[in-house]
Structure formats: structure tokens, C-alpha cells
């Protein structure tokens, strides 16, 4: 398992890339400019 850092994760390619690495079993560290969108991302991870 590798560690992956994704910047610009709040939407688009960044979000899909972070999800793809997570599904592949990697530890994903994701950053975003709008932390208020983090709740949406957490819910998507749980689903």
C-alpha cells in the first residue's frame, strides 16, 4: 500500500483520482481550498 497526495480534490479530476486511488487500496491524503466541501467527500467515501 502506498501513500498518495492529491491536491485540488474538491471536484472534478482531483476528486475522481483520489477515489480511484482509495478504491485501489492506497492511503490517500487529499487537500482542497474549500474545506466546507469535505463533508460531501466524506459521505462519498462511506458510500
N, CA, C and O atoms as a Tinker XYZ file with bonds, in Angstrom:
   188  protein
     1  N      0.843000   -1.166000    0.000000    73     2
     2  CA     0.000000    0.000000    0.000000    64     1     3
     3  C      0.896000    1.239000    0.000000    63     2     4     5
     4  O      1.853000    1.327000    0.769000    81     3
     5  N      0.575000    2.176000   -0.859000    73     3     6
     6  CA     1.363000    3.404000   -0.981000    64     5     7
     7  C      0.568000    4.592000   -0.478000    63     6     8     9
     8  O     -0.659000    4.541000   -0.384000    81     7
     9  N      1.275000    5.654000   -0.159000    73     7    10
    10  CA     0.654000    6.918000    0.216000    64     9    11
    11  C      0.555000    7.804000   -1.018000    63    10    12    13
    12  O      1.492000    7.894000   -1.811000    81    11
    13  N     -0.592000    8.455000   -1.169000    73    11    14
    14  CA    -0.839000    9.318000   -2.322000    64    13    15
    15  C     -1.333000   10.673000   -1.814000    63    14    16    17
    16  O     -2.196000   10.736000   -0.939000    81    15
    17  N     -0.781000   11.756000   -2.368000    73    15    18
    18  CA    -1.232000   13.105000   -2.044000    64    17    19
    19  C     -1.914000   13.687000   -3.275000    63    18    20    21
    20  O     -1.310000   13.784000   -4.343000    81    19
    21  N     -3.169000   14.072000   -3.118000    73    19    22
    22  CA    -3.931000   14.688000   -4.198000    64    21    23
    23  C     -4.250000   16.120000   -3.781000    63    22    24    25
    24  O     -4.811000   16.347000   -2.709000    81    23
    25  N     -3.895000   17.074000   -4.620000    73    23    26
    26  CA    -4.252000   18.467000   -4.359000    64    25    27
    27  C     -5.400000   18.850000   -5.285000    63    26    28    29
    28  O     -5.513000   18.320000   -6.391000    81    27
    29  N     -6.237000   19.755000   -4.845000    73    27    30
    30  CA    -7.372000   20.168000   -5.669000    64    29    31
    31  C     -8.423000   19.086000   -5.739000    63    30    32    33
    32  O     -8.922000   18.772000   -6.819000    81    31
    33  N     -8.765000   18.513000   -4.603000    73    31    34
    34  CA    -9.627000   17.347000   -4.550000    64    33    35
    35  C    -11.106000   17.678000   -4.479000    63    34    36    37
    36  O    -11.925000   16.764000   -4.567000    81    35
    37  N    -11.481000   18.908000   -4.327000    73    35    38
    38  CA   -12.882000   19.230000   -4.045000    64    37    39
    39  C    -13.849000   18.903000   -5.183000    63    38    40    41
    40  O    -15.054000   18.797000   -4.955000    81    39
    41  N    -13.337000   18.742000   -6.404000    73    39    42
    42  CA   -14.243000   18.377000   -7.510000    64    41    43
    43  C    -13.446000   17.898000   -8.713000    63    42    44    45
    44  O    -12.217000   17.974000   -8.720000    81    43
    45  N    -14.124000   17.419000   -9.699000    73    43    46
    46  CA   -13.522000   17.068000  -10.983000    64    45    47
    47  C    -12.493000   15.959000  -10.948000    63    46    48    49
    48  O    -12.646000   14.953000  -10.255000    81    47
    49  N    -11.435000   16.177000  -11.722000    73    47    50
    50  CA   -10.393000   15.163000  -11.876000    64    49    51
    51  C     -9.729000   14.836000  -10.541000    63    50    52    53
    52  O     -9.440000   13.670000  -10.269000    81    51
    53  N     -9.486000   15.832000   -9.713000    73    51    54
    54  CA    -8.864000   15.594000   -8.416000    64    53    55
    55  C     -9.680000   14.649000   -7.554000    63    54    56    57
    56  O     -9.133000   13.731000   -6.944000    81    55
    57  N    -10.988000   14.871000   -7.500000    73    55    58
    58  CA   -11.867000   14.005000   -6.698000    64    57    59
    59  C    -11.884000   12.588000   -7.246000    63    58    60    61
    60  O    -11.745000   11.628000   -6.488000    81    59
    61  N    -12.051000   12.449000   -8.538000    73    59    62
    62  CA   -12.104000   11.115000   -9.136000    64    61    63
    63  C    -10.782000   10.368000   -8.985000    63    62    64    65
    64  O    -10.767000    9.153000   -8.785000    81    63
    65  N     -9.677000   11.100000   -9.082000    73    63    66
    66  CA    -8.361000   10.480000   -8.900000    64    65    67
    67  C     -8.196000    9.994000   -7.468000    63    66    68    69
    68  O     -7.715000    8.883000   -7.243000    81    67
    69  N     -8.586000   10.806000   -6.507000    73    67    70
    70  CA    -8.494000   10.413000   -5.102000    64    69    71
    71  C     -9.347000    9.186000   -4.819000    63    70    72    73
    72  O     -8.907000    8.274000   -4.119000    81    71
    73  N    -10.548000    9.153000   -5.349000    73    71    74
    74  CA   -11.416000    7.996000   -5.152000    64    73    75
    75  C    -10.838000    6.741000   -5.805000    63    74    76    77
    76  O    -10.912000    5.653000   -5.234000    81    75
    77  N    -10.270000    6.889000   -6.985000    73    75    78
    78  CA    -9.691000    5.736000   -7.677000    64    77    79
    79  C     -8.518000    5.151000   -6.897000    63    78    80    81
    80  O     -8.415000    3.933000   -6.759000    81    79
    81  N     -7.640000    6.000000   -6.390000    73    79    82
    82  CA    -6.520000    5.506000   -5.593000    64    81    83
    83  C     -7.021000    4.856000   -4.302000    63    82    84    85
    84  O     -6.487000    3.833000   -3.874000    81    83
    85  N     -8.033000    5.441000   -3.689000    73    83    86
    86  CA    -8.599000    4.862000   -2.474000    64    85    87
    87  C     -9.197000    3.490000   -2.725000    63    86    88    89
    88  O     -9.006000    2.567000   -1.932000    81    87
    89  N     -9.920000    3.356000   -3.827000    73    87    90
    90  CA   -10.502000    2.056000   -4.180000    64    89    91
    91  C     -9.433000    1.017000   -4.451000    63    90    92    93
    92  O     -9.647000   -0.177000   -4.238000    81    91
    93  N     -8.278000    1.472000   -4.922000    73    91    94
    94  CA    -7.167000    0.559000   -5.209000    64    93    95
    95  C     -6.412000    0.168000   -3.937000    63    94    96    97
    96  O     -5.478000   -0.632000   -3.991000    81    95
    97  N     -6.814000    0.728000   -2.794000    73    95    98
    98  CA    -6.220000    0.343000   -1.529000    64    97    99
    99  C     -5.095000    1.219000   -1.024000    63    98   100   101
   100  O     -4.422000    0.857000   -0.059000    81    99
   101  N     -4.874000    2.356000   -1.646000    73    99   102
   102  CA    -3.811000    3.260000   -1.215000    64   101   103
   103  C     -4.301000    4.194000   -0.105000    63   102   104   105
   104  O     -5.501000    4.445000    0.014000    81   103
   105  N     -3.379000    4.703000    0.701000    73   103   106
   106  CA    -3.682000    5.753000    1.675000    64   105   107
   107  C     -3.712000    7.070000    0.920000    63   106   108   109
   108  O     -2.711000    7.463000    0.321000    81   107
   109  N     -4.839000    7.753000    0.939000    73   107   110
   110  CA    -4.991000    8.990000    0.181000    64   109   111
   111  C     -5.071000   10.172000    1.145000    63   110   112   113
   112  O     -5.876000   10.184000    2.077000    81   111
   113  N     -4.225000   11.153000    0.899000    73   111   114
   114  CA    -4.256000   12.423000    1.609000    64   113   115
   115  C     -4.717000   13.453000    0.593000    63   114   116   117
   116  O     -4.018000   13.719000   -0.385000    81   115
   117  N     -5.883000   14.032000    0.817000    73   115   118
   118  CA    -6.472000   14.942000   -0.155000    64   117   119
   119  C     -6.582000   16.344000    0.433000    63   118   120   121
   120  O     -6.994000   16.520000    1.580000    81   119
   121  N     -6.206000   17.338000   -0.371000    73   119   122
   122  CA    -6.316000   18.727000    0.065000    64   121   123
   123  C     -7.287000   19.468000   -0.843000    63   122   124   125
   124  O     -7.495000   19.098000   -1.998000    81   123
   125  N     -7.879000   20.530000   -0.287000    73   123   126
   126  CA    -8.808000   21.338000   -1.073000    64   125   127
   127  C     -8.830000   22.753000   -0.536000    63   126   128   129
   128  O     -8.520000   22.993000    0.631000    81   127
   129  N     -9.197000   23.687000   -1.395000    73   127   130
   130  CA    -9.274000   25.090000   -0.983000    64   129   131
   131  C    -10.538000   25.377000   -0.193000    63   130   132   133
   132  O    -10.569000   26.318000    0.600000    81   131
   133  N    -11.577000   24.588000   -0.395000    73   131   134
   134  CA   -12.867000   24.830000    0.263000    64   133   135
   135  C    -13.161000   23.706000    1.254000    63   134   136   137
   136  O    -13.840000   22.743000    0.898000    81   135
   137  N    -12.669000   23.806000    2.482000    73   135   138
   138  CA   -12.882000   22.742000    3.459000    64   137   139
   139  C    -14.357000   22.475000    3.768000    63   138   140   141
   140  O    -14.695000   21.401000    4.266000    81   139
   141  N    -15.232000   23.432000    3.480000    73   139   142
   142  CA   -16.655000   23.195000    3.731000    64   141   143
   143  C    -17.220000   22.102000    2.825000    63   142   144   145
   144  O    -18.310000   21.593000    3.088000    81   143
   145  N    -16.510000   21.735000    1.774000    73   143   146
   146  CA   -16.948000   20.651000    0.888000    64   145   147
   147  C    -16.485000   19.283000    1.389000    63   146   148   149
   148  O    -16.828000   18.260000    0.797000    81   147
   149  N    -15.715000   19.257000    2.466000    73   147   150
   150  CA   -15.167000   17.999000    2.978000    64   149   151
   151  C    -16.264000   17.042000    3.428000    63   150   152   153
   152  O    -16.111000   15.828000    3.289000    81   151
   153  N    -17.358000   17.555000    3.960000    73   151   154
   154  CA   -18.441000   16.679000    4.421000    64   153   155
   155  C    -19.011000   15.874000    3.265000    63   154   156   157
   156  O    -19.304000   14.690000    3.427000    81   155
   157  N    -19.174000   16.492000    2.104000    73   155   158
   158  CA   -19.670000   15.784000    0.920000    64   157   159
   159  C    -18.708000   14.656000    0.523000    63   158   160   161
   160  O    -19.122000   13.550000    0.176000    81   159
   161  N    -17.429000   14.973000    0.587000    73   159   162
   162  CA   -16.411000   13.985000    0.214000    64   161   163
   163  C    -16.410000   12.819000    1.195000    63   162   164   165
   164  O    -16.314000   11.666000    0.775000    81   163
   165  N    -16.513000   13.093000    2.486000    73   163   166
   166  CA   -16.546000   12.024000    3.497000    64   165   167
   167  C    -17.732000   11.092000    3.245000    63   166   168   169
   168  O    -17.602000    9.873000    3.350000    81   167
   169  N    -18.881000   11.667000    2.915000    73   167   170
   170  CA   -20.058000   10.854000    2.649000    64   169   171
   171  C    -19.848000    9.984000    1.411000    63   170   172   173
   172  O    -20.258000    8.824000    1.395000    81   171
   173  N    -19.228000   10.524000    0.397000    73   171   174
   174  CA   -18.972000    9.772000   -0.817000    64   173   175
   175  C    -18.015000    8.613000   -0.546000    63   174   176   177
   176  O    -18.162000    7.544000   -1.139000    81   175
   177  N    -17.049000    8.806000    0.329000    73   175   178
   178  CA   -16.136000    7.737000    0.696000    64   177   179
   179  C    -16.887000    6.611000    1.400000    63   178   180   181
   180  O    -16.661000    5.436000    1.112000    81   179
   181  N    -17.775000    6.967000    2.318000    73   179   182
   182  CA   -18.550000    5.954000    3.043000    64   181   183
   183  C    -19.432000    5.143000    2.118000    63   182   184   185
   184  O    -19.587000    3.935000    2.293000    81   183
   185  N    -20.014000    5.816000    1.124000    73   183   186
   186  CA   -20.890000    5.125000    0.162000    64   185   187
   187  C    -20.075000    4.194000   -0.695000    63   186   188
   188  O    -20.622000    3.519000   -1.567000    81   187
